[in-house]
Every structure is written in structure tokens, then in C-alpha cells.
Amino acid sequence: MKILRDILFRVSILEVVGSTNLAIEGLASDSRRIGKNSLFFACRGTLVDGHDFIELAIELGAVGIVCEALPDKLHPHITYIRVGNVSGSMGWVAANFHGNPSSKLKTIGVTGTNGKTSVATGLYDLFSKMGFACGLLSTVENRIGAEVYPSTHTTPDAIQLQSLLQKMLEKGIGYCFMEVSSHALDQNRTTGVAFSGAIFTNITQDHLDYHKTFSRYIEAKKKLFDGLPSDAWALVNGDDRNGRVMLQNCKGSPLYTYGLRGDGDIKGKIVENSLEGLLLQIQQKEISTPFVGKFNASNLLAIYGAAVLLKQNPDAVLTHLSLITPPPGRFQRLSKEGCPTVFVDYAHTPDALEKVLITLQETTQGQGHIITVVGCGGNRDAAKRSVMGKIATQYSQKSIFTSDNPRNEEPMAIMQAMLLDLSLEEKVSVLMIESRSEAIKAAFHLAMPQDVILIAGKGHETYQEILGIKHPFDDVLEVRNALNEYNA
């Protein structure tokens, strides 16, 4: 329980109606989560406006309301706090309510279009192997030490986020590694988080259904670095032309770059790249790792650089770095003797798909065909569908376009959109199979043992979202079943 006036610290208040000498037992931005003596945040979302639920929140037990516009009906026993931005205010209040836990942790944020999960999870694994108590907030899962908590968003909302950070502190966690999405930054979910460091992996076309323009997408990512305090470091991918952009106006120190080319502070070089893994040179010292591909070499440089900036011994970091493995659904290799080699990857953007397929081309060196199973999500950036279709056919001998998470769209309409930029010759190499399960089976029917199959788009997800319902579906499980049945 906290007193309302105490948890309003750093909130820009425009007007108060009622008393702030009020006991608050919980916070909520969803009226379905209101409890007794709660403070309700009337957030304006993309689909619903929290102001429409103020009366319901009061009926359910809210004693305080944070809003941008006062309702017509004011209850005498309710306190109303009018602010300019509810979502930003919620971050500060949630941090205050939970005792500002991030300031007592080493909290590292990772942002970028691709690689967030690999870098955040890699840091969690690395520091855990080095004997530190760690927390992880990621697309795949949230972890507090060895305990796993389900993840519903890449970055939780401000209330859930601060609650998880508080739990980490209570469990003796010292380091928290978290993915920070552009949606989270735009919606102020990380307001109130005291970051000790921030990492930028890369930026390519994604989420334009939400941000509308690429420049607004870049601006959202940049908010993480613009908000760093002077004692927090920043580490950016120098191989990405927008890496330096992230450092403009950044008050943090030191500011570091990493990369496989150029004159970055953390330098890497690929010595060998095969389907079994990488032989990688970092700061002129070699390590062997089960990660595959140039994009993973870049992720490993980010992990190494962050660990060094966190004051860890460089040689100890390299030793333990060679022991970590890719997270589930991130270029996850599945194989069985006498069967095609299969990779399951979350690649759902043009850039990610292209990087994965180029990696497969480089590592197979023409010794076998590449067969790609891929789809595009419904109710998301439609402009990338034809681009992804083109990339799949350009780098694969055979492509199977299938359903991803169609959501409220017709799967076949999405698949047809993926054909739009293809020539007649390219269309000949494409199969259209709506059932994702049947598409994966078809890939195995087409494949010879020396071939490579890429199952792209869903990665770690264990469901397919169709018309608002999440149906159980796991690419990895489907592949394992197919491997067992291959040539049986």
C-alpha cells in the first residue's frame, strides 16, 4: 500500500480534483484488473480509449483516476489526476509504487528490428554461466533467475514491467536484460526505467502498419538512447548506417560501436562459417560457437561488448561466450542422420529473411537445395508481403508460401500478395499451401537428405492466431515429427 501523493513524484500534473492523501493498493490500466483501492490509468489506445471505462473502474474499486480529460460526472469520494500524457505518467507512478527497482539493478535495454531476442537472451545466458543472478524480459519468455514467467509482449506494459523488476530485486537479481520494442518506446512503457546501458542491433522495414513511416520508426527506437542518463553507456551496431543516428543527442557515456567491418570499438571477423557454427575472431582472439551466420556474428559482438562495458574480464567473457546457444526459434537447427537439415527462424521481416537465406547460401555452398516455407502475418504491414515473396524465391530453389498468423485476414489473400512482384519464371518455383502443417510436410517430400529447409516467420511461437483465437501450433514440433517420418 502506498499514499497517492508519494507515488506522483516526477509526474507532470495539470489538475487535481480530490485528495492525494489516499491509500493506493494497486495499479491498473485495464478495467478488468481493477481491485480494491486501485489507481486507474485511462490510457488512449489504438483500439480503445480508457476514458470510456472510468465509470466501470470506479464501480470495480478504483479510488483514483489518472486521465487526460476529466469526465463529465465527478464522484466526491474519487480523486482525479489530470495529466498531459497518461501512458508516460503511468511509467513514473508504477516505478514509484514499486520502489524504483531498476535503479537498484544493472538494467540493460536492447532495441532494433532484428536480433533483440538473441542479444538479450545471450546476455542472460552468458552472465548466468558466469555465476551472476540474472533476469530476462523477452519476446520468448520472462525469467527471474531460473523461474519462467509467460511473455505476452516483447516489452511488458509499465505496470507489469515494474512489478517484474521488483520481483527480480526481491529474488536477489543483479542484472536484468530486456528487449525494448519500438511500440514500447512509443507508448512510454519504459518510462521510469533507469537503464544502465542500451544496445542497438539494426533497423530495417517493420511495423509500418503502426509507425506509418520509416523515419517515425527510427525516432521511436532512438527514444531509448535519447533518454539515457549521463552514467549509462550506449553500444550500437556500427555496420548499420543508423547506428550513429542513435547516438545523436545521447547523454550517456561511454558511447561504443561494434561491427564486422570498419573501425568500431568492438571488432569482429568471421574466420569460418558452416551449418555447424562459427569460428569467430573478436578483438583478435578466436572463439568457436554453435551460432551460424553473419547476423549471429554481429549479435555475439554486441553480447561481448555489453559484457565488457559491464566491467567483466574480456578473456572470461570469450570463454563463456563460446558456451551459449541460440534461443528457441532463432535460427534453431534441427537435424537427424539421413535427413535434410532444418532451420526454424523467427524471420518475419524482409531484412531478416534475406540475411537468413544468404547465410544458408554461404554455408551450403551449392551442395544441396534450399527450400523455404514462409508466410506473412495478417493485419500487419502489408507492404512487406511482396518483398518477402521476392526474397524467398530469389534465394531458394523452391518456396512454399503458407499461412503465418492470418489474424482477421484471409490466408490465401495474404499468400497471393506475396506473389505480386514475381516473374512467371519465379512463380513456377512456388507452391501455395494454406495449411502450415501440410506446407512443412510438403517441404520434406521435396527435399533430398543433402538439402536445407528453412521454416520462417514464427520461430518460438507455439500457436497460430486465426480470427482472434490462438490455436496450438509449433513449427519445431512439426519439424521433429517430419524428421521422424522422413523416409520411414
C-alpha positions as CSV (number, residue, x, y, z in Angstrom):
1,M,0.0,0.0,0.0
2,K,1.3,3.5,-0.9
3,I,0.0,7.0,-0.4
4,L,-1.1,8.6,-3.7
5,R,0.9,11.9,-3.2
6,D,4.1,9.9,-2.8
7,I,3.8,7.9,-6.0
8,L,3.1,11.0,-8.1
9,F,6.8,12.1,-8.0
10,R,8.0,13.2,-11.4
11,V,4.5,13.2,-12.9
12,S,3.6,16.4,-14.7
13,I,0.2,17.2,-13.2
14,L,-2.2,19.7,-14.8
15,E,-5.0,19.4,-12.3
16,V,-6.1,17.6,-9.2
17,V,-9.7,17.1,-8.1
18,G,-9.9,15.4,-4.7
19,S,-7.3,14.4,-2.0
20,T,-3.9,12.9,-2.8
21,N,-3.7,11.8,0.9
22,L,-5.2,8.5,-0.3
23,A,-4.1,4.9,0.2
24,I,-3.4,3.0,-3.1
25,E,-3.2,-0.8,-3.0
26,G,-2.8,-1.5,-6.7
27,L,-2.4,0.0,-10.2
28,A,-4.3,-0.9,-13.4
29,S,-4.8,0.4,-17.0
30,D,-7.3,-2.4,-17.8
31,S,-10.6,-2.2,-16.0
32,R,-10.7,-6.0,-15.9
33,R,-7.7,-5.9,-13.5
34,I,-9.1,-3.3,-11.1
35,G,-9.0,-4.3,-7.4
36,K,-10.0,-2.6,-4.2
37,N,-8.4,0.9,-3.6
38,S,-6.8,0.9,-7.1
39,L,-5.5,3.8,-9.2
40,F,-6.8,3.5,-12.7
41,F,-5.0,4.9,-15.7
42,A,-7.3,5.9,-18.6
43,C,-4.9,5.3,-21.4
44,R,-5.9,6.2,-25.0
45,G,-5.0,3.1,-27.1
46,T,-5.1,2.4,-30.8
47,L,-8.4,0.4,-30.5
48,V,-10.0,1.6,-27.2
49,D,-10.0,4.7,-25.0
50,G,-9.6,4.1,-21.3
51,H,-11.6,7.2,-20.6
52,D,-14.7,5.2,-21.7
53,F,-14.1,2.8,-18.8
54,I,-13.7,5.3,-15.9
55,E,-17.1,4.7,-14.5
56,L,-16.7,0.9,-14.7
57,A,-13.3,1.2,-13.0
58,I,-14.9,3.2,-10.1
59,E,-17.6,0.5,-9.7
60,L,-14.9,-2.2,-9.5
61,G,-13.0,-0.4,-6.7
62,A,-10.8,2.3,-8.2
63,V,-10.4,5.3,-5.8
64,G,-8.2,7.4,-8.1
65,I,-8.3,8.1,-11.8
66,V,-5.4,9.4,-13.9
67,C,-6.8,10.9,-17.1
68,E,-6.2,13.4,-19.9
69,A,-9.7,14.8,-19.8
70,L,-11.9,14.9,-16.7
71,P,-15.2,13.0,-17.1
72,D,-18.5,14.9,-17.0
73,K,-19.5,13.1,-13.9
74,L,-17.2,13.6,-10.9
75,H,-17.6,11.5,-7.8
76,P,-16.9,13.3,-4.5
77,H,-15.0,10.4,-2.9
78,I,-12.8,9.8,-6.0
79,T,-9.5,11.6,-6.7
80,Y,-8.9,12.7,-10.4
81,I,-5.4,13.5,-11.6
82,R,-5.4,15.2,-15.0
83,V,-2.2,14.9,-16.9
84,G,-1.0,15.7,-20.5
85,N,0.0,12.0,-21.2
86,V,-1.4,9.1,-19.2
87,S,0.9,6.4,-20.6
88,G,4.0,8.4,-19.7
89,S,2.6,9.2,-16.2
90,M,1.8,5.6,-15.7
91,G,5.5,4.7,-16.1
92,W,6.6,7.1,-13.4
93,V,3.8,6.1,-11.0
94,A,4.5,2.4,-11.5
95,A,8.2,2.9,-10.8
96,N,7.4,4.9,-7.6
97,F,4.8,2.4,-6.5
98,H,7.3,-0.5,-6.7
99,G,10.2,1.4,-5.2
100,N,12.1,2.2,-8.4
101,P,13.6,-1.2,-8.7
102,S,15.5,-0.6,-11.9
103,S,17.8,1.9,-10.2
104,K,19.0,-0.9,-7.9
105,L,19.7,-3.3,-10.8
106,K,22.0,-3.2,-13.7
107,T,19.2,-2.9,-16.3
108,I,20.2,-3.2,-20.0
109,G,17.8,-2.4,-22.8
110,V,18.2,-4.0,-26.3
111,T,16.4,-2.4,-29.3
112,G,16.5,-3.0,-33.0
113,T,14.4,-4.6,-35.7
114,N,16.2,-8.0,-35.6
115,G,18.5,-9.6,-33.0
116,K,16.8,-8.2,-29.8
117,T,15.9,-11.7,-28.5
118,S,19.3,-13.2,-29.4
119,V,21.3,-10.5,-27.8
120,A,19.1,-10.2,-24.6
121,T,18.9,-13.9,-24.2
122,G,22.6,-14.3,-25.0
123,L,23.5,-11.8,-22.2
124,Y,21.2,-13.6,-19.8
125,D,22.8,-17.0,-20.6
126,L,26.3,-15.5,-20.5
127,F,26.0,-13.8,-17.2
128,S,24.2,-16.8,-15.7
129,K,27.1,-19.1,-16.8
130,M,29.5,-16.6,-15.2
131,G,27.7,-17.0,-11.9
132,F,25.5,-14.0,-11.7
133,A,21.8,-13.9,-10.7
134,C,20.0,-12.6,-13.8
135,G,16.6,-11.6,-15.1
136,L,15.3,-11.6,-18.7
137,L,12.4,-9.8,-20.3
138,S,12.0,-11.0,-23.9
139,T,9.6,-12.0,-26.7
140,V,10.0,-15.7,-25.9
141,E,9.8,-15.6,-22.1
142,N,10.5,-13.6,-18.9
143,R,12.9,-15.1,-16.4
144,I,13.8,-14.3,-12.9
145,G,16.8,-16.5,-12.2
146,A,15.6,-20.0,-13.2
147,E,11.9,-19.1,-12.8
148,V,10.0,-18.7,-16.1
149,Y,7.1,-16.2,-16.4
150,P,5.0,-16.1,-19.6
151,S,5.6,-13.3,-22.1
152,T,2.7,-11.7,-23.9
153,H,4.5,-8.7,-25.4
154,T,8.1,-8.1,-26.4
155,T,8.2,-5.4,-23.7
156,P,5.5,-5.6,-20.9
157,D,3.3,-2.6,-20.1
158,A,4.7,-0.2,-17.5
159,I,2.8,-1.7,-14.5
160,Q,3.7,-5.3,-15.3
161,L,7.3,-4.3,-16.1
162,Q,7.9,-2.5,-12.8
163,S,6.3,-5.4,-10.9
164,L,8.7,-7.9,-12.6
165,L,11.6,-5.7,-11.9
166,Q,10.6,-5.5,-8.2
167,K,10.3,-9.3,-8.1
168,M,13.8,-9.5,-9.5
169,L,15.1,-7.3,-6.8
170,E,13.4,-9.3,-4.1
171,K,14.9,-12.5,-5.5
172,G,18.4,-11.1,-5.3
173,I,18.8,-10.5,-9.1
174,G,21.7,-8.2,-10.0
175,Y,21.3,-7.9,-13.8
176,C,18.2,-7.5,-16.0
177,F,18.5,-7.8,-19.8
178,M,15.4,-6.7,-21.6
179,E,14.1,-6.3,-25.1
180,V,12.8,-2.8,-25.8
181,S,10.4,-2.7,-28.8
182,S,9.5,0.4,-30.8
183,H,5.9,0.0,-29.7
184,A,7.0,0.1,-26.1
185,L,9.1,3.2,-26.6
186,D,6.3,5.0,-28.5
187,Q,3.8,4.0,-25.8
188,N,6.1,5.1,-22.9
189,R,6.1,1.6,-21.4
190,T,9.8,2.0,-20.3
191,T,9.2,5.5,-18.8
192,G,10.5,5.2,-15.2
193,V,13.1,2.5,-16.0
194,A,16.7,3.6,-15.1
195,F,18.8,1.9,-17.8
196,S,22.4,1.3,-17.0
197,G,23.1,0.7,-20.7
198,A,21.4,0.3,-24.1
199,I,22.2,-1.7,-27.2
200,F,21.1,-1.1,-30.8
201,T,21.3,-4.0,-33.2
202,N,20.0,-2.7,-36.5
203,I,16.9,-1.2,-38.2
204,T,15.0,-2.3,-41.3
205,Q,11.5,-2.1,-42.6
206,D,9.0,-3.4,-40.0
207,H,5.9,-2.2,-38.1
208,L,5.0,0.4,-40.7
209,D,1.3,-0.5,-40.1
210,Y,1.8,1.1,-36.7
211,H,4.5,3.8,-37.2
212,K,3.3,4.7,-40.7
213,T,6.8,6.0,-41.9
214,F,10.3,4.6,-41.5
215,S,11.5,7.9,-40.0
216,R,8.9,7.7,-37.2
217,Y,10.1,4.1,-36.6
218,I,13.7,5.3,-36.3
219,E,12.6,8.1,-34.0
220,A,10.8,5.6,-31.7
221,K,14.0,3.4,-31.4
222,K,16.1,6.5,-30.8
223,K,14.0,7.4,-27.7
224,L,15.8,4.7,-25.7
225,F,19.2,6.4,-26.3
226,D,17.9,10.0,-26.0
227,G,16.6,9.1,-22.5
228,L,19.8,7.6,-21.2
229,P,21.3,9.3,-18.1
230,S,24.9,10.5,-18.2
231,D,26.2,7.5,-16.3
232,A,24.7,4.9,-18.7
233,W,26.7,3.5,-21.7
234,A,25.4,3.0,-25.2
235,L,26.6,0.3,-27.7
236,V,25.4,0.5,-31.3
237,N,26.0,-1.6,-34.5
238,G,28.5,0.4,-36.5
239,D,27.7,-1.7,-39.6
240,D,24.2,-0.3,-39.7
241,R,24.1,3.3,-41.1
242,N,21.5,4.3,-38.4
243,G,23.8,3.2,-35.6
244,R,25.4,6.6,-35.4
245,V,22.0,8.2,-35.6
246,M,21.0,6.5,-32.3
247,L,24.0,8.3,-30.6
248,Q,23.0,11.8,-31.7
249,N,21.7,13.7,-28.6
250,C,22.6,10.7,-26.4
251,K,23.9,12.0,-23.0
252,G,25.3,8.6,-22.0
253,S,28.9,7.7,-21.6
254,P,30.9,5.9,-22.9
255,L,29.4,5.6,-26.4
256,Y,30.7,2.4,-28.2
257,T,30.3,0.8,-31.6
258,Y,30.7,-2.8,-32.7
259,G,30.9,-4.3,-36.1
260,L,32.4,-6.8,-38.6
261,R,33.7,-4.0,-40.8
262,G,35.0,-0.5,-40.3
263,D,36.8,0.9,-37.3
264,G,34.4,0.0,-34.4
265,D,35.4,-0.1,-30.8
266,I,34.5,-3.8,-30.7
267,K,35.8,-5.5,-33.9
268,G,34.9,-8.9,-35.2
269,K,35.9,-11.1,-38.2
270,I,34.4,-14.4,-39.4
271,V,37.1,-17.0,-39.9
272,E,34.8,-19.9,-40.7
273,N,31.0,-20.1,-41.2
274,S,29.3,-23.5,-41.6
275,L,26.0,-25.1,-40.8
276,E,27.5,-26.4,-37.6
277,G,28.6,-23.0,-36.3
278,L,31.1,-20.1,-36.5
279,L,34.8,-19.7,-35.9
280,L,34.8,-16.0,-34.9
281,Q,37.5,-13.6,-34.2
282,I,36.7,-10.9,-31.6
283,Q,39.2,-8.3,-30.7
284,Q,41.8,-10.5,-32.5
285,K,41.0,-13.6,-30.3
286,E,39.2,-16.6,-31.7
287,I,36.2,-18.5,-30.3
288,S,34.2,-21.4,-31.7
289,T,30.4,-21.1,-31.3
290,P,27.3,-23.1,-32.4
291,F,25.7,-19.9,-33.7
292,V,25.5,-19.7,-37.5
293,G,25.8,-16.8,-39.9
294,K,27.0,-13.2,-40.2
295,F,23.9,-11.8,-38.4
296,N,24.7,-14.0,-35.4
297,A,28.3,-13.0,-35.5
298,S,27.1,-9.4,-35.2
299,N,24.8,-10.4,-32.2
300,L,27.8,-12.1,-30.5
301,L,29.8,-8.9,-30.8
302,A,27.0,-7.0,-29.2
303,I,26.9,-9.5,-26.3
304,Y,30.7,-9.4,-25.9
305,G,30.8,-5.6,-26.0
306,A,28.0,-5.2,-23.4
307,A,29.7,-7.6,-21.1
308,V,33.0,-5.7,-21.3
309,L,31.1,-2.4,-20.7
310,L,29.6,-4.1,-17.6
311,K,33.2,-4.4,-16.3
312,Q,33.6,-8.2,-17.0
313,N,37.1,-9.6,-17.8
314,P,37.3,-9.9,-21.6
315,D,39.0,-13.3,-21.6
316,A,36.5,-14.7,-19.2
317,V,33.7,-13.3,-21.4
318,L,35.1,-15.0,-24.5
319,T,35.4,-18.3,-22.7
320,H,31.8,-18.3,-21.6
321,L,30.6,-16.8,-24.8
322,S,31.6,-20.0,-26.7
323,L,29.3,-22.0,-24.4
324,I,26.0,-20.2,-25.1
325,T,23.5,-21.5,-27.6
326,P,20.8,-19.8,-29.8
327,P,17.4,-19.1,-28.1
328,P,14.4,-21.2,-29.3
329,G,13.2,-20.3,-32.8
330,R,16.2,-18.1,-33.6
331,F,17.9,-20.0,-36.4
332,Q,17.3,-23.1,-34.4
333,R,19.0,-26.1,-36.1
334,L,17.1,-29.4,-36.2
335,S,18.7,-32.5,-37.8
336,K,18.7,-36.2,-38.0
337,E,21.1,-38.6,-39.8
338,G,20.0,-39.3,-43.4
339,C,17.5,-36.3,-43.3
340,P,17.6,-32.7,-44.6
341,T,19.0,-30.1,-42.2
342,V,16.2,-27.8,-41.0
343,F,16.3,-24.3,-39.5
344,V,13.4,-22.8,-37.7
345,D,13.6,-19.0,-37.5
346,Y,11.5,-16.1,-36.4
347,A,12.5,-14.1,-39.6
348,H,9.3,-12.1,-40.3
349,T,10.8,-9.0,-42.0
350,P,12.4,-8.7,-45.4
351,D,15.8,-8.0,-44.0
352,A,15.7,-10.9,-41.5
353,L,14.6,-13.3,-44.2
354,E,17.2,-12.2,-46.6
355,K,20.0,-12.4,-44.0
356,V,19.0,-15.9,-43.0
357,L,18.8,-17.1,-46.7
358,I,22.1,-15.5,-47.6
359,T,23.6,-17.3,-44.6
360,L,22.2,-20.6,-45.9
361,Q,23.6,-20.0,-49.4
362,E,27.0,-19.2,-48.0
363,T,27.2,-22.2,-45.7
364,T,25.7,-24.8,-48.1
365,Q,28.0,-23.6,-51.0
366,G,25.7,-25.1,-53.6
367,Q,25.9,-28.6,-52.0
368,G,22.1,-29.1,-51.9
369,H,19.0,-27.1,-52.5
370,I,17.3,-24.6,-50.2
371,I,13.6,-25.0,-49.6
372,T,11.8,-22.2,-47.8
373,V,8.5,-22.3,-46.1
374,V,7.3,-18.8,-45.3
375,G,4.1,-16.7,-44.8
376,C,3.2,-13.2,-43.6
377,G,1.1,-12.1,-40.7
378,G,-2.3,-10.7,-41.2
379,N,-3.4,-7.2,-40.0
380,R,0.3,-6.1,-40.1
381,D,2.5,-4.2,-42.6
382,A,1.1,-5.3,-45.9
383,A,3.8,-3.6,-48.0
384,K,6.4,-6.2,-47.0
385,R,4.5,-9.2,-48.3
386,S,5.5,-9.0,-51.9
387,V,9.1,-8.1,-50.8
388,M,9.3,-11.2,-48.7
389,G,7.9,-13.3,-51.5
390,K,10.6,-12.0,-53.9
391,I,13.4,-12.6,-51.4
392,A,12.2,-16.2,-50.7
393,T,12.2,-17.1,-54.4
394,Q,15.5,-15.2,-55.1
395,Y,17.5,-17.2,-52.6
396,S,15.7,-20.6,-52.6
397,Q,15.4,-23.3,-55.2
398,K,11.8,-24.0,-54.0
399,S,9.5,-21.8,-52.0
400,I,6.3,-22.8,-50.2
401,F,4.0,-19.8,-49.4
402,T,1.7,-20.7,-46.5
403,S,-0.3,-19.3,-43.6
404,D,1.5,-17.5,-40.7
405,N,-0.7,-15.7,-38.2
406,P,-3.5,-14.6,-40.5
407,R,-5.4,-13.0,-37.7
408,N,-8.5,-11.5,-39.3
409,E,-7.4,-11.7,-42.9
410,E,-7.9,-14.5,-45.4
411,P,-4.7,-16.6,-45.5
412,M,-4.9,-17.1,-49.3
413,A,-5.2,-13.4,-49.9
414,I,-2.0,-12.8,-47.9
415,M,-0.3,-15.5,-49.9
416,Q,-1.5,-14.0,-53.2
417,A,0.0,-10.7,-52.2
418,M,3.4,-12.4,-51.7
419,L,3.3,-13.3,-55.5
420,L,2.8,-9.8,-56.8
421,D,6.4,-9.0,-57.6
422,L,7.3,-12.4,-59.0
423,S,8.1,-13.1,-62.7
424,L,6.4,-16.0,-64.4
425,E,9.6,-18.0,-64.1
426,E,9.8,-17.3,-60.3
427,K,6.2,-18.3,-59.8
428,V,7.0,-21.7,-61.2
429,S,9.2,-22.3,-58.2
430,V,6.5,-21.5,-55.7
431,L,3.9,-23.8,-54.1
432,M,0.8,-22.3,-52.4
433,I,-0.3,-24.4,-49.4
434,E,-2.6,-22.7,-46.9
435,S,-2.2,-25.3,-44.1
436,R,1.1,-24.6,-42.4
437,S,1.4,-28.2,-41.2
438,E,0.9,-29.5,-44.8
439,A,3.4,-27.0,-46.1
440,I,6.1,-28.3,-43.8
441,K,5.3,-31.9,-44.8
442,A,5.5,-30.9,-48.4
443,A,8.9,-29.4,-47.9
444,F,10.2,-32.7,-46.6
445,H,8.6,-34.5,-49.6
446,L,10.5,-32.3,-51.9
447,A,13.8,-32.4,-50.0
448,M,16.8,-34.8,-50.5
449,P,19.0,-35.6,-47.5
450,Q,21.6,-33.0,-48.6
451,D,19.1,-30.2,-48.8
452,V,18.3,-27.5,-46.3
453,I,14.8,-26.5,-45.3
454,L,14.1,-23.1,-43.7
455,I,10.8,-22.7,-41.8
456,A,10.5,-18.9,-41.4
457,G,8.2,-16.4,-39.7
458,K,7.0,-17.9,-36.4
459,G,10.1,-19.2,-34.6
460,H,9.4,-19.7,-30.9
461,E,5.6,-19.2,-31.2
462,T,3.5,-22.2,-30.2
463,Y,0.3,-21.0,-31.7
464,Q,-1.4,-19.7,-34.9
465,E,-3.7,-16.8,-34.4
466,I,-6.8,-17.1,-36.6
467,L,-9.9,-14.9,-36.3
468,G,-9.0,-13.8,-32.8
469,I,-8.3,-17.4,-31.5
470,K,-4.8,-18.8,-30.8
471,H,-4.7,-22.4,-32.0
472,P,-1.9,-24.6,-30.8
473,F,0.8,-24.9,-33.4
474,D,4.6,-25.3,-33.0
475,D,7.0,-25.2,-36.0
476,V,9.6,-27.1,-34.1
477,L,7.3,-29.9,-33.1
478,E,6.0,-30.2,-36.7
479,V,9.6,-30.4,-37.9
480,R,10.6,-33.1,-35.4
481,N,7.6,-35.2,-36.4
482,A,8.5,-34.7,-40.1
483,L,12.1,-35.7,-39.4
484,N,10.9,-38.9,-37.7
485,E,8.7,-39.8,-40.6
486,Y,11.3,-38.9,-43.3
487,N,11.9,-42.0,-45.4
488,A,10.3,-44.1,-42.7
